[in-house]
Structures are given as structure tokens and as C-alpha cells.
Amino acid sequence: MKKILYSALLTGLMVLAGCENDFDAKIYGSLSTTNFPASEADYESYMMDCYIPFSVNWTYQWSGSSNQHNFYVSEGGIHRMLDTTSDLCAPWTIGTWGGPFIYMPKGQYDDMKFAGRTSNVLPSHFEKVRDISRMTEIIGTLEKATILSETKKKELIGEARLLRGMTMYYLMHFYGPIPVILDPEMVGDIEAEKKMERPTLAYMAEAIAADFEYAVENMAEKQAEKGRYTADYARFCLMRHYLNEGAHMDGYYKKAYDLFSQFTGTYSLFTAGANPYVDQFKIANKFNCEIIMAVSCSETATGSGSLGNFNPFSWYLVPWDAAKYDDKGEPTPFVNQGGGWSQCYNVDPQFYDTFEEGDLRKEAIVTSYYSTLHKGWVTRNDIGVKWDGFILNKYPIETATSFQGTDFPLARWADVLLMYAEADVRLNKTVSASAIACVNQVRNRAGLEALPAAATSSVSAFMDALLTERGHELFYEGGRKVDLVRFNKFYPIMTSFGYEPTSQYFPLPNFAVEQAEAAGYTLTQYFTRDDYEGPKK
């Protein structure tokens, strides 16, 4: 399958190509933009530029921004920003690459204000406000297109608005509300672009919801390419957003509850294999019955953008001295790769200890490895001496290629079941049988019994159990910190692990604050929600 995605303002040419009709963005060549877009295919290709921040390669440049990490690349994307900054990851102190790998997992965010425009070891995403403006411009162009049918026009606008909404969503969960331009007529207006002030949380919540709602109503239910976004993925994003903001936005819990019955696809928990939880993430089970949406990756990709999305996660997860074979000559989980670049990210033993005995999901975590350096086994007893935490093996090394073809899950039915249970209880303020049943479906697949009576005896007890369940089911899928904030448990859980967060969200970088000040505006560096339980900044 080959499909050209033209870029009107870039010097690159993006092509959709891949095996089994997968959605892989590939960038190469150059393009004359004369009289572009001029056809329905041109307009569709023009809209596809909005996927650039959601592809997976080393970095990208778009909309005039400096080198940016994509949202899903391991070095600086959501796993770094929203998973390692939660209870999932212990600070990387042994053989570390630098300060951010130590202070970010501790919740010590103050030095993040020194981030530059370019995203690197210290990840920086604020420049993506330019991407939002670029998407707004694309939406405006689509709105004025006269050669498109009304249905096709709305489909393309819906897709672009989902991508713009997701960009706002991630930036808000990094920094809190951020200044955005959502009116196409204001793009390029110097005074509008100078006005860098934080909007209210309610404004930001409504803006994201409006984009998602439009996408739900107008996007295609199915796409020819696996990995291209659909209306069901928009429903998932909207349901999650409603839950995140329901505490301060009237009617959001009811809307989240209602969305559960509106999914049009046929989804179910993946149950094949000896350990279905572990097996569902393997290459052989791409886009299985549980997957609503995933980032489609290829083992032949290199990270350059010319060969599709790549998955370099294992290089950041496996200690550099991990052996391919153990002391008995048996292959280890790392036989196809050997050691990684370093164990930048890990599973905090304190988090691991929250799993119940017999939970099959623990098998996605390696708690000891054979070391080529120490000529022996590195075990839990060596935590803090030879390594900082356990090895995440949720996305296993299956092929002897430079990078893996394992997809990154973006939306799974297990998450929807847990969100429905949450929406039901938050809306009705009681623990219903249907909410319990949804959680138990997920637990049973993991080899566990139903929730104990103590976990369903009150709304508070159920919510605590649900947050724990979400951590065990969805660890390192890019949203743990968002969950902790939504449940008002970020500060309490981090402090219980021995870490003292300096703020609820990352501070905006100094360059943005200073730029706003030079234009006569005040861009508040820190943001804190009203219900935050920790010190407010």
C-alpha cells in the first residue's frame, strides 16, 4: 500500500506505507506547493500533516518549531513525561545520563523551567503551541474547501480536530492550561500571537472537549489503514477527558458514562494464550480484539522518519550489562538484543510490591537479570547498588533488529471498562454491581479473584481499589500521572514512596515566560488545580 501525503508548508513529502495496510508515516523527498491543495486527495494529504507530532521518530521540525520529540517517542514523549514522573519509576541514579533522569521521577520539577526550545535530555514540549496554530490553520483551509463534499470535509476536519485536541490534551497534562490559537483568522496575527497568557482550566477543558466532540460526530468509523485514527478512538479520548475534568465541569461524568454505549466497534478483552495480558502486546497480536487504537510500528524502521514509526523503547529499559544468555546457557528475555543503552526507565520496586500474589500482569516485569559486568545475577538485593529498579518487559524484544515492531497501545478495551466503572460510581455516588463487574472482568483476565468486599464497601474504598487496578493494568501506557492527578492521589502516593513533588505540573520554560513579559503579558510559570493536596505554586 502506498499513499502520498503532501505537505504544503514543509519541504518533506510524507508517504503512508507499510505491511498489512498499516499506517506508517514516512518522510522523504521534496514537493512544489504551487496550486496545492487542488483536489480531494490533496486536501486529505494536507490534513495528514497533523499526524506529525504523533508519529514515532527521533525528532521532528514542523510549524517553525525547534527539534521536538514526538509524543510517543521513548526519549521525551508521554512515557517519559507522564509515566516516569509517577509512582511507576524510581529515579535513575546508577550510571545516569544526567539530572533530569534523577529529579523528574522524584517529582522535583523546578529545573524544568530551564528547558530550551529544543527537546533533548531535558524534554521540552511548549513549542508545540506552534503546532496547535498550524493545525488551526489547516482546519481553516479545510473549512473553506469548495471541492469537497460536505461529508468528506467534516470527516477531514474531525480528524484534524482530534489531533489538535490531543495536542492540547497532552500539553495541558504536562504544564496545565497553555495559550492557544483556535481561530483560523487569528493565525499569523502578530498581536494574537503575542498574547501569551494562561487561559482558565475551564476554557482549556471546553476547548479540548469541543475538538473531541466534533471528531466523534464527524470522523470516519473505520479507516483503510491500521493506526489511522477513527471515531471510536475519538470517543475513547473524549471519555477519558470527561473523567479528568469532571470534578470541576458540570455534566462531564454523565457524558463519560453515556459514551460507554456509543462505541461502534466490537471489542473485548484479549484472552488467548497462557498469559493473555502479556501476549496481547506481542507482534503476532497487533490490533487484536482489545485494541481500539495503537501506534503502528515497524521493526524495519530506523527513527529517521523515512521507514515508518519505530519502537526504540527497549534500549532505554534494559541495563547495558544484561546478558543474552544466563549462567546456564539459557536465553534471557534479551537474547535478541543484549543490553540496552542504559536502564533509563524502570519499575519502582515499591510499585511492584502493590501487585497481588498471582497477578499475571507482574510477568511483564523482570525482577532479576544475568550481568555481563558482574558475571552473576543482579537481584532485588542489589537495588540501589547495581540497579535502581526492575526491568519493564511489557513491550518484549522479539526480533534481532535494531528496533522493535511492537506497537504502542493508545486505547484498549480494558481501559474503557475501568473508565466506565469510574464514571458510574462518580456519577451515581454509589458502588454499583455493573461497576464492580467491569473491574472484575479485568482482574479475572489477570488471574485474580473478584474484588474483596472491603474494596467495594464504600465509594472511597472502591476508588482507591480502582486507581490501584488502573496502575496494574495500564502501567507504562503513557498516562499514570494523569490518573494520579484525577484521583487526587499524586502528592499522597509520591510522598508515601519517599518523593516530595515541587509542583503538580511542570513549570513553563523561562524562555516562554520571558517572551510573554517582553510583549507586555504575564505568563504564569506554574499551574495548580484547586483540589491539589500538595503545596501550591
N, C-alpha and C positions, 0 to 999 in steps of 0.2 A: 504494500500500500504506500503510495506516495501522494502527498498533498502539500501544495505550496502555500506558505503563509507569508505574504508580503508585509513589509514594514514601511510605513510611509515616512517616518522620520529617522529611521535607523539606517545605517549603511550595511546592515546584515540582512540576510534572507533566511527566514525560518521555514523549515520543512517538517511536516508530520510524517514520520516513517517509523517502521518497526515491525517486529514479528507478531503474528497473531492479531493484526489490526490494533496494536497498542498505540497509545497516544504518547509519542516521544517527540519533544521539540528539538530540532536540530538547526543550527545556525551556521551559515556559510555563504560566501559569495557577496555580491553587491546588487543593488537594484536602482534603476532610474525611477523617480517618483512622479514623472510627468503624467498628468491626467489620471492620477491614481487617488482614490479608488474610482472605477468606472463601470463595474459590473457587480452582480450579486456575489460572485466568488471573491472579487476584490474586497468588498465590504466585510465579508466573513474573515478573510485573511487579515484585514486591518484590525478587526476586533481581537484576533488571536494574540496580538502584541500584549494584551492584558495578562496573558499567562506567564510572561517572562519572569516576574518575581516568584512564581510558583513552580518553575522548573527546577532541576537539580543539577547544577554545575558549580565550578569553584566560585566564581563571582560573575556579576553582570554589570553593565552600564546601560542605563535607559533614562529617558526623560531628563537628561542633563545631570544626573546624579553621579557621584563618585563610585568607585568599585563597591558593590553591595553584595552581601551574602543573600542568596535566595532564602525564602522562608523555610525550606526543607533540607538545606544542606547541613551536614553534621557540624561543621566547624563553628557556625554562627547562627544557625536557624532556630526553630522553635524547640528542638530538643535541648539545645544549649540554654536558650532564654527562659523556657517555661518548665523544663524537667530538672535540669541540674541545679536550678535555683530553688528547689523544693526539698521535701524530705526524702527524695529518691537517691540523692547523690551526696557522698561525702567529699569534702574539699580534696583536691589533688595536690598533695604536698610532697610526695616522694618522686623525685625526678621531674618535677613540674616544669612547664614551659613559661610560667610567669604568674604574676599576681592575680589576674582575673580568674584563673582556674582555681585559685585558693579563696579569694574573697567573695566571688559570686555564689558558690554553693553555701557559704556561711550566711548569706543574706546581707553582706556588707557591700552596699551598692554605691556609696558616696563617690568612689573614684571613677565610676562610670560617667560622671559628668565631664571627665577629661577626654572622652572619646572624640575622635575626629569625624570628618565626613565619610571617610573610608572605613568599611567594616573589616577588621582583621582579628588578631588575638583578643583584643577588646572589641567585642561586637558592637556595631553602631547601625541602627535602623532608622533614625529620624529622617534621613534624607529621602526615605520612601514617601514622605508627604508630596514630593515632586511626582512620584509615580501615581499618586491619587489624582493630582491635577491632570496628568497625562491621560489617565483613564476617563476622567471627566470630559476632556476634550474629545476623546474617541466616542464617548456616549453622545456628545452633542453632534458630532458628524453623522453618526448613525440616525439620530432623530431627524436630521434634515434630508436623509437619503430619499430620493424620489423614485428610484428604480426598484426598490424593494417592496415586496408585498407587505401588508400590514402585519401579517403573522410572522414572516421572516424577520422583519425589522424588530418586532418585540422580542423574538427569540434571541437575537444577537444582543440587543440592549440588555435583556435579562441576564445573559451570560456575563457581559461586561460589568453589570452592576453587582453580580455575585462576587466577581473578582475584586472590584473596588471595595465592596463591603467587607470582604475577608482581609484586605489590606488594612482597612480602618480597624477591624476587629483585632488583628494581631498587634498593631501599633498601640491601641488603647490598652491592651493587656500587658504591653511592655512598659508604657510610660504614663498611662492614664489618658484622658481626653487630649487630643492634639489638634492644632489648627489645620483645617482642610478647606479646599475649594471644591464645591459640589455643583456650582452653576457654570455650565459651559461658557456663558457670556463673560464670566469673570476670569477665565483662564487667559493669562497674558496681560491682565490689567495690573499695572505696577502698584497702584495703591492697594488693591485687594491682596496682592502677594506680599506686600509689606506688613499687612495687619496680622502679625503672628501673636495671637493671644489664645489661651486655652478656652475652648467652649465649656459649657457646663456638662456634667456627666449625663444629664437627661437629654441634652441636644445630641451628644455623641451616640447615646443608646438609640435614639429615634432615627438618626441618620443611617446607622448600620441596619436597623430593623427595616427601614424603608427600602434599602437596596435589596435585602434578602427577600422581603415580601414581594417586590416586583419580580424578582427572579423566580420565586415559587409559582407565581401566577402565569409567567410567560415563557420560561425556559422549556427546552425540549425534554420530554420524559426519558427518551433514550438517545444515545449517540452512537454513531458508527464505530468510533474509536474508543477502546477501553481506556479509562483515565481522563477522558474529557468530561467536564462537569455536567450534571443533569439536574432536573428539578428536584429529584429526591435528595441529592446532596444539598441543594439549597434548603430543603425542609429540615435536614439534619442541622445545618448551620444556624438556621432560624430558631429551632427548638432549643439548642444549646444557648444561644444568645438570650432568648427569653428567660431561661433559668438564671443565667448570670446576672441579669438586671432586674429580675422580678421583685426583689426586695424594695426597690425604690420606684418602679414603674407600674402603675395600676393596670391590671388586666393581663400582665405578661405570663403569670403562672397558668391562667386559664388558656391562653393561646398556646403555651407549650404543651399543655395536656391535650388540647384538641388536635395538635399536629400529629400525634401518635397514630391516629386512624387515617391520616391523609397520605401516607406513603403508598405509592402505586406499585412498587416492585415487590417481588416475592422473596422475602428474606427470612433466614432462620439461623440459629447458632450452628456453626460448623461442628460436626460430631464424628467425623471419620478418623480412623487411626487409633493407636494405643493411647496417645495423649493429644486429643483434638486441639486443645489450646495451643500447644507448641506447634503442631503440624500445620495449623491454619496459616502461619506466616511463611511457610516454605514456598520455594519457587513453583513446585508442582501444583500448588493450590492457589495460585494467583486468581484474584477476582472470584473467590468461592461464594457460596450462598450467603455468607455473613457480610461480605464486603459491599457497602453502599458506594464507597469511593476510596481510591488509593492513588498514590503517585506511582505510575508505571515506570519501572527501572529496567535497564538492560545490562547484562554482565559484560557486554562488548563496549559500553560507553567509557569514556576517559575523563569526563569532567570538563572538557573543552567546550561543550555545547554542540559539537558537530555530529555526535553519535548518540544523541538522546540523553535521557536522565540517567545518572549513575548513582550508586549507593556506596559511599566510602565509609560507612559507619563503623565497620569492624576495625578499621585502622585506628580509630580513636577509643576503642573499647578493650582491646586485647593488649596486655602488657608486652613490652618489646622482647622480653626473655621467655615468653610462652613457647613451649616446645611443640613440634608436630607429633612427636611420639613420646610416650612416657618411659619410665624406667624398666618396664616390662616389654617394651617394643610395641605397645598397643597405640593405635592412633588416638589423638586427642581431638576435642572439638575444633582444633585449629589446624588440622592436618593439611588443609588446602591452602593455608596462608602462612602459618607460623605466627611469630609475634607481630603485633601491630606497631605503629609509630610510637605509641605510648598509651597507657591507660588513662586518658584524659578524663573520661567519664566512667563512673562505677555505680554499683548498687550499694548504698549505705547499709552496713550490717544491721543498724538499728531499724531500718525499714524492712529488711529481710526478716527480722525477728517478729514482725507483726503478722506474718502468714501463719495460718493454722497448720497443724500437723496433717499431712496427707493432701495438702493443696497441690494439685498437679501443675499449677502455674509457676511454682518455685523451680520447676525443671528448666525454665528459661533463664535461670541464673546459675552460674558456675561458681562454686564456693571454694575451689582449690585448683591449682594447676601445677604442672611439672615445669620447673625453671631450668633453662639452659645456663643461666648465670650461676645459680646456687647448686646446680646438679642434684636437685631434690625437689620435694613437693613444697609449695607455698600454700599455707592453710590459714584458717581463721586465726590461729595463734600468732600469725605474722602480721596481722592488721596493725598499721601504724609503724611497722618496721620495714617490711618488704613491699607492702602494697597498702592502698588506702581503703579499698572496698572490693566487693565481689564483681565478677565479670558478667555483664549483660550479654546473654546469648539468645535473645528473643528474635533477632534477625541473623540466623546462622550463616556460617561461611560454607557454602555448598559447592562452590566451583573454584578451581585453581586458576582464577582470572584475577587481573589487577583489582577489579572492583566487583561487587556482587550484583546480581539481578533481582535481589529480594525487594519487593515493593514496600513502600511506607504506607501503612493504613491511615486514612484520613477520617473515615466514618465506618463504624462496624455496628451490626445489629445489637450486639451485646451492650454497647453504649446507649443505644436507643431504649432498650429495655430498662436500663438503670435510670436514664433520664425520665422515662415515663413514671417509674416508681417515685422518683423525687417530685415530679410535677404534681402527681396525685396527692401526695402527702402534704406538700406545701400549700396546694390549693384548698384541700378539704380539712387540713389541720387535724387529721386523724390517720392512723396506720390501717390501710385497707387490706383486704385479702388479695386483691389484684396487685397491689404494690409489693407485697411480700412474695407473691408468686413470681413476679418478674425477676426479683433479686435471686430467688431460689433457682430459677432456670439457669442463671449464670453460675451460681455456686455448684449446682449439680454437675454441670459440664466440667467443672474443675475438680470433680471427685469428692465434693463436700456434701454434708448433710444440709438440711434446711436451716435457716437462721434460728438460733436458740430463742426461747421465749423472752429472755431478758432483752434481746435486741429489738423486739417488736412491742415491748410493753408500754412505750411512750413515743411521741414524735421525736423527742430529743435523742432517745436511745436508738431509734431507727435511723435518724440522720447520721449519727456517729458511725453506726454499722455500715450505712450506705457509702459514706466517704471512704471508709476502710476498704470496702468492696471495690469501689472505683479505682483506688490505688492499686489493688492486687490484679485487677482485670486490665487496666489501661496504662500500666507503668511504661514510661518511655514511648508514649504515643503523642507527645507534644502538648499536653495540657494539664499537667498535675498542679502547677502553681495556680492556674485559673480555678481549678476545683477547690484548692485550699482557701483561696480568697472568697469564693462564692459561699462556702460553708462557714466563713468567719473563723477558720482554723489555721491560717497561715502563721500568724505570730505565735499562738499557743503551741503548735506542733514543732515549729522550728526551735523555739526556746526549750522545749522538752528534749530535743536532740542535742542541746548544748550550743545552739547558734542564736545570735541576737541580731535580728534584722534591723538595719538602719532606717529603712523606709518600706512602705508597702509596694511601691512601684519603683522602677529605675528612674533616676533623675534624667531630665532632658540634658543633652550635652551643652557645655558652656557656649560653643560657637553659635548655637541657635538662640540662646538667651541673649547673648551679646548682639547678635544681628537684629533681634527684635528691639532691643534697647536703642540701638543706633537709629532705628526707624521711628522711635518715639512710642514704642509699645512695651508692655510688660508681659513677658512670657514666663509664668511661674515655673520654677525648675522642678519642684516636687508636687506630686498629687497624692492625696489620701482620701479614701472613701469615709463617709461619716461613721459607718459602723465598724471601722477597723479597731481591733483590740490592742494594738501596739502603740508606741509613741508616734504622734502625728507630725509630719513635716509638710 
